[in-house]
Amino acid sequence: MNIKKALMNYFSVKENDSDFRTEVIAGITTFLTMSYIVIVNPSILSAAISLPGYTSDQVLQMLAIVTILSSAVSIFIMAFYANRPFALAPGLGLNAFFAYTVVLTMGIPWQTALAAVFVEGIIFILLTLVGARKYIIKAFPEPVKFSVGTGIGFFLGLIGLQKIGIVVNDEATLVTLGNIASDPVALLSILGLFLTYYLYAKGIRGSIILGIIGTTIAGYALTSVGVVDPGVLAPKSIPAPQYDFTPLIGAFLDGFTNLDAIGFALVVFTFFFVDFFDTAGTLIGVSQVAGFLDENGNLPEMEKPLLADAIGTTFGSMIGTSTVTSYLESAAGVEEGGRTGLTALVVGMLFLISLIFIPLAAGIPQYASHLALVVVAVLMIRNITKVNWGDFTHAVPAAMTIIIMPLTYNIGYGIAAGIITYPIVKIGTGEWRDLNIPQIVLALLFVIYFYVRTGMLA
């Protein structure tokens, strides 16, 4: 029996009304739409992770390797265990929360942040194995669940616009428009952003990675002809290859020493909350496109893809990256006809092949890689339509969730604001019977947390 026939039989390709060629094309399509993460995730995490004796370029390449490996392992589990065409990788938003909020703002060591991701992954595995998902979903207010994606979108947009020089600090107003006309980084970033939006609007697969590469090439070209000085738009040299990532392996274990229990718990909670509902929402959304949902709108054997996600998160934390989650870009492959784990297998293999290009990842300027944040931000903000804005008891917690996230640079604070205000407005409108005990307990716990935290900071 040849390999092609064996794969067709294992993944039940014909039984799922598909064929080998369709599955392969679907896998290539999904990879192209999400391949930007190989460049963007290391760029974000490297802002927070440093290793004595290693240069920033070497750390960047290490992070690119763990990004690829964590993605590939979780995707292979999705393929062979769940037999679904879903792809996974370190999630945007969660990596930004890891780097810019937990490490750089809260001052928590990056090893401890990895420990929090590890704990979140273990909790996710256990809850998935015992089938507790439906009880967890009931504990969280609906408007908060529906608004988290939009809040993260604004959070990513702010980070991205700052990193590419379009938004800058201002003493009077906190932020303002950068001096675009005289800043070559901001000017080229705007052009790169417009190019990426154009490619995306044209429906070109891989538009984000093409935008990143196109902007990078333009930066190198302008540097080579002497329009700007070396080091402004492009690195002065391509760093030497760095394939040894052992300094990151097991670093999470060091994070379990000298913990601030309350702060650590909030970080774990935030990682879990966002990962859980982002994954569930992605799986349901992509499954709807693929026709996988039953008559009740549920995904049969949903625990299998959830477990792939949870194991990917746990493994990723062990080798040095933030939370792994299912990608909405999987819908691109599904739209091409991908219906089985063979599609996911192709995506995983392409991730492994991309290891060849690791040295080039360090040659991508930060402004080019962060274009992806702004583009993805727009796509996530579209989720704002899921909120029932006509219902005041939904509008208030949703708005608080969305507003607080970017303004405090903290996804967790946004979630907490939504959870706290939900029972307040429900009681105020006389709809207190809609509340359940877990929702009230969560709100009280967050009130206590903020009281303790502000008391510690006073």
C-alpha positions in Angstrom: 0.0 0.0 0.0 1.5 3.4 -1.0 1.7 6.4 1.3 -1.0 8.3 -0.5 -3.5 5.5 -0.2 -2.6 4.9 3.4 -3.2 8.5 4.3 -6.5 8.5 2.5 -7.6 5.5 4.4 -6.4 6.7 7.8 -8.0 10.1 7.5 -11.2 8.7 5.9 -10.8 11.2 3.1 -13.4 9.7 0.7 -15.9 9.1 3.5 -15.7 12.9 4.1 -16.4 13.7 0.5 -12.9 14.9 -0.2 -9.9 13.8 -2.2 -6.1 13.8 -1.7 -5.4 16.8 -4.0 -8.1 18.9 -2.3 -6.8 18.2 1.2 -3.2 19.1 0.1 -4.3 22.4 -1.5 -6.4 23.2 1.6 -3.4 22.6 3.8 -1.2 24.9 1.7 -3.8 27.6 1.7 -4.2 27.5 5.5 -0.4 27.6 6.0 -0.1 30.6 3.8 -2.7 32.5 5.6 -1.2 31.9 9.1 2.5 31.7 8.3 3.0 35.2 9.4 3.0 33.9 13.0 6.5 32.4 12.4 7.8 36.0 12.2 5.4 37.9 14.4 5.4 35.7 17.5 9.2 35.8 18.0 9.1 39.5 17.3 6.6 40.0 20.1 8.0 37.6 22.7 11.6 38.8 22.1 10.5 42.1 23.6 10.1 40.4 27.0 12.5 37.4 26.8 16.2 37.8 27.1 19.0 35.3 27.8 22.4 36.1 29.3 25.2 35.5 26.8 22.9 35.6 23.7 22.2 38.4 21.4 18.6 39.6 20.7 18.9 38.1 17.1 19.8 34.7 18.6 16.9 34.8 21.0 14.6 35.8 18.1 15.7 32.7 16.1 15.2 30.5 19.2 11.7 31.8 19.5 11.0 31.2 15.9 12.0 27.6 16.3 9.8 27.0 19.3 6.9 28.8 17.5 7.3 26.3 14.7 7.7 23.2 16.9 4.8 24.1 19.2 2.6 24.7 16.1 3.7 21.5 14.4 3.2 19.3 17.5 -0.3 20.6 18.2 -1.3 20.4 14.6 -0.1 16.8 14.3 -2.2 15.9 17.4 -5.2 17.7 15.7 -4.6 15.7 12.6 -4.0 12.2 13.9 -6.2 12.3 17.0 -9.0 14.6 16.2 -8.9 14.2 12.4 -10.0 17.7 11.8 -8.7 20.3 9.3 -7.9 22.8 12.1 -4.5 24.4 12.5 -2.9 25.8 15.7 -0.1 28.1 16.7 0.8 30.6 19.4 -2.1 33.0 19.6 -1.9 36.7 18.7 -3.2 38.7 21.6 -2.1 36.2 24.2 1.5 36.6 23.1 1.1 40.4 23.4 -0.5 40.0 26.8 2.4 37.7 27.8 5.1 40.2 26.7 3.7 43.7 27.1 1.4 43.2 30.1 2.6 40.3 32.2 6.4 40.8 31.8 7.0 44.4 30.8 4.1 46.1 32.7 3.4 43.9 35.7 7.1 43.1 36.1 6.6 39.3 36.3 9.7 37.3 35.1 9.2 35.7 31.7 9.9 32.3 33.2 7.0 32.8 35.6 4.8 33.9 32.7 5.7 30.6 31.0 4.8 28.8 34.2 1.4 30.4 34.1 0.9 29.2 30.6 1.9 25.7 31.6 -0.6 25.7 34.5 -3.3 27.0 32.2 -2.6 24.2 29.8 -2.7 21.5 32.5 -6.0 22.9 33.8 -7.4 23.0 30.2 -6.3 19.3 29.7 -8.0 18.2 33.0 -11.2 20.1 32.3 -11.4 18.7 28.8 -10.9 15.2 29.9 -13.7 15.3 32.5 -16.0 17.1 30.1 -16.5 20.2 32.3 -16.6 22.6 29.3 -20.4 23.3 29.4 -20.2 24.2 33.1 -17.3 26.7 32.5 -19.2 28.4 29.7 -22.2 28.9 32.0 -20.0 30.7 34.5 -19.0 33.6 32.3 -21.4 36.5 31.2 -22.3 36.3 27.5 -21.4 39.9 26.7 -17.9 39.5 28.1 -17.4 36.3 26.0 -18.5 38.1 22.9 -16.5 41.3 23.5 -13.1 39.8 24.4 -12.1 39.4 20.8 -12.9 43.0 20.0 -11.0 44.2 23.0 -8.0 42.2 22.1 -8.3 43.7 18.6 -8.0 47.2 19.9 -5.1 46.1 22.2 -3.2 44.6 19.2 -4.0 47.6 17.1 -2.5 50.0 19.7 0.6 47.9 20.1 1.1 47.5 16.3 0.6 51.2 15.6 3.1 52.1 18.3 5.7 49.7 17.0 5.5 51.1 13.5 5.6 54.7 14.6 2.2 55.8 13.6 1.1 56.3 17.2 3.6 57.8 19.6 3.7 58.9 23.3 2.6 62.3 24.3 2.8 63.9 27.7 -0.4 65.8 27.4 -2.7 63.3 25.8 -0.8 60.0 26.4 -0.7 59.2 22.7 -0.8 61.1 19.5 0.0 60.8 15.8 3.7 60.3 14.9 5.6 62.6 12.7 4.9 60.5 9.6 6.4 62.8 7.0 9.9 62.9 8.5 10.0 59.3 10.0 11.0 56.8 7.3 9.9 53.9 9.5 6.4 55.3 9.9 6.1 56.3 6.2 7.2 52.9 4.9 5.0 51.2 7.5 1.9 53.0 6.2 2.7 52.0 2.7 3.2 48.4 3.8 0.0 48.5 5.7 -1.9 49.8 2.7 -0.3 47.1 0.5 -1.4 44.4 2.9 -5.0 45.7 3.1 -5.1 45.8 -0.7 -3.9 42.2 -1.0 -6.3 41.0 1.7 -9.2 42.8 0.0 -8.3 41.2 -3.3 -8.6 37.8 -1.6 -5.0 36.8 -2.1 -3.9 33.9 0.1 -1.0 34.8 2.3 -1.7 38.5 2.0 -0.3 39.2 5.5 3.0 37.4 5.0 3.3 39.0 1.6 2.8 42.4 3.1 5.5 41.7 5.7 7.9 40.4 3.1 7.2 43.3 0.6 7.7 45.9 3.3 10.9 44.3 4.3 12.3 44.2 0.8 11.4 47.8 0.3 13.3 48.7 3.5 16.4 46.8 2.4 16.1 48.4 -1.1 15.9 52.0 0.3 18.9 51.2 2.5 21.0 49.8 -0.3 20.6 52.8 -2.5 21.5 55.2 0.3 18.0 56.8 0.8 18.3 56.1 4.5 21.2 55.1 6.8 21.9 51.4 7.5 20.0 50.2 10.6 17.1 52.5 10.2 14.9 50.5 7.8 16.9 47.3 7.6 19.4 45.5 9.9 23.0 46.2 9.1 23.6 42.5 8.5 21.8 39.2 8.5 22.6 37.4 11.8 24.3 34.0 11.8 22.0 30.9 12.1 21.0 29.9 15.6 19.3 26.5 15.9 20.2 25.8 19.5 17.1 26.7 21.6 18.0 24.6 24.6 18.2 27.7 26.9 14.4 28.1 26.6 13.6 24.4 27.2 12.4 24.0 30.8 12.7 27.6 31.7 9.1 27.6 32.9 10.3 25.5 35.9 12.3 28.4 37.2 9.1 30.5 37.1 7.6 28.5 40.0 9.9 30.1 42.5 9.0 33.2 44.5 5.5 33.5 43.2 3.0 36.3 43.9 0.1 33.9 44.4 -2.7 36.5 43.6 -1.0 38.0 40.6 0.0 34.6 39.3 -3.6 33.4 39.6 -4.9 36.4 37.6 -2.4 35.7 34.9 -3.4 32.0 34.7 -7.1 33.0 34.7 -6.6 35.4 31.9 -4.6 33.0 29.7 -7.2 30.3 30.4 -10.3 32.5 29.8 -9.0 33.9 26.5 -7.7 30.6 25.2 -10.8 28.7 26.2 -13.3 30.9 24.5 -11.1 31.8 21.6 -10.6 28.2 20.9 -14.2 27.2 21.3 -15.4 30.2 19.2 -12.8 29.3 16.4 -13.7 25.7 16.3 -17.5 26.4 16.1 -16.9 29.1 13.5 -14.7 27.0 11.2 -16.9 23.9 11.8 -19.9 25.9 10.6 -18.2 26.7 7.4 -17.2 23.0 7.0 -20.6 21.7 7.8 -19.4 19.8 10.9 -22.1 21.0 13.3 -25.0 18.9 14.3 -28.7 20.0 14.3 -28.2 21.7 17.7 -25.2 23.7 16.5 -22.7 21.6 18.4 -19.4 20.1 17.2 -19.4 16.3 17.7 -16.5 15.1 19.7 -15.4 18.6 20.4 -13.2 17.4 23.3 -10.7 16.0 20.8 -9.7 19.3 19.1 -9.9 21.0 22.5 -7.4 18.5 23.9 -5.1 19.1 20.9 -5.2 22.8 21.8 -4.5 22.1 25.5 -1.6 19.8 24.9 -0.1 22.3 22.4 -0.3 25.0 25.0 1.4 22.8 27.6 4.1 21.6 25.3 4.7 25.2 24.0 5.2 26.5 27.5 7.7 23.8 28.2 9.9 24.8 25.2 9.5 28.5 25.6 6.4 30.1 23.9 3.1 31.6 24.9 -0.4 30.0 24.7 -1.1 27.9 21.6 -4.6 28.2 20.2 -6.7 27.2 17.2 -6.5 29.6 14.3 -9.5 31.1 12.5 -7.3 31.1 9.4 -8.2 27.4 9.2 -11.4 28.6 7.5 -9.3 29.4 4.5 -8.4 25.8 4.0 -11.9 24.6 4.8 -13.2 26.9 2.1 -10.8 25.2 -0.3 -12.4 21.9 0.5 -10.3 20.6 3.4 -12.4 18.3 5.6 -10.0 15.9 7.4 -6.9 15.8 9.4 -4.9 15.4 6.2 -5.3 19.1 5.7 -3.9 19.7 9.2 -1.1 17.2 8.5 0.0 19.3 5.4 0.0 22.5 7.5 2.2 20.8 10.2 4.6 19.5 7.6 4.9 23.0 6.0 5.7 24.5 9.5 8.5 22.0 9.9 9.9 22.8 6.4 9.9 26.5 7.4 12.7 25.7 9.9 15.0 26.1 7.0 14.3 29.8 6.9 14.9 30.5 10.6 18.0 32.7 10.0 15.8 35.0 7.8 13.3 35.5 10.6 15.9 37.7 12.5 16.3 39.8 9.3 12.7 41.0 9.3 12.5 44.5 10.8 10.2 45.0 13.7 8.0 47.5 11.9 7.4 45.1 9.1 6.5 42.2 11.4 4.1 44.3 13.4 2.1 45.2 10.4 0.4 41.9 11.0 -0.9 43.1 14.4 -2.7 46.1 12.9 -4.3 43.9 10.1 -5.4 41.2 12.5 -6.7 43.9 14.9 -9.1 45.0 12.2 -10.3 41.4 11.6 -10.9 40.9 15.4 -12.7 44.2 15.9 -15.3 43.0 13.5 -16.5 40.7 16.3 -18.1 43.7 17.9 -21.4 42.9 16.0 -21.9 39.8 18.1 -22.7 41.9 21.2 -26.4 42.7 21.8 -25.9 46.5 22.0 -29.6 47.1 22.3 -29.6 45.4 25.7 -28.1 47.8 28.3 -27.1 44.9 30.6 -25.0 43.6 27.7 -23.7 46.9 26.3 -22.2 48.0 29.6 -20.0 45.0 30.4 -19.1 44.6 26.8 -18.1 48.2 26.5 -16.1 48.1 29.7 -14.3 45.0 28.5 -13.4 46.6 25.2 -12.4 50.0 26.6 -10.3 48.8 29.6 -8.1 46.3 27.7 -6.1 48.8 25.4 -6.2 51.7 27.9 -4.6 49.6 30.7 -2.5 47.5 28.4 -4.0 44.4 30.1 -6.4 41.9 28.7 -7.1 40.5 32.1 -8.2 43.9 33.5 -10.7 44.2 30.6 -12.2 40.8 31.3 -12.4 41.6 35.0 -14.1 45.0 34.3 -16.8 43.2 32.2 -17.3 40.5 34.8 -17.7 43.0 37.7 -20.1 45.3 35.9 -22.4 42.5 34.6 -24.1 41.7 37.9 -24.2 45.4 38.8 -26.3 46.3 35.7 -28.4 43.2 36.0 -29.4 44.0 39.5 -29.9 47.7 38.6 -32.4 46.7 35.9 -34.2 44.2 38.1 -32.9 41.3 36.1 -31.0 39.7 38.9 -32.7 36.4 38.3 -30.6 36.0 35.1 -27.5 35.8 37.3 -26.0 32.5 38.5 -23.8 31.9 41.6 -20.5 31.4 39.7 -21.0 34.8 38.0 -21.5 36.6 41.3 -18.5 34.7 42.9 -16.3 35.7 40.0 -17.3 39.3 40.3 -16.6 39.4 44.0 -13.2 37.7 43.6 -12.2 40.3 41.1 -13.3 43.1 43.4 -11.2 41.6 46.2 -8.2 41.2 43.8 -8.3 44.9 42.8 -8.7 46.0 46.4 -5.7 43.9 47.4 -3.6 44.9 44.4 -4.3 48.6 44.7 -3.6 48.4 48.5 -0.2 46.8 47.7 0.6 49.5 45.2 -0.5 52.4 47.5 
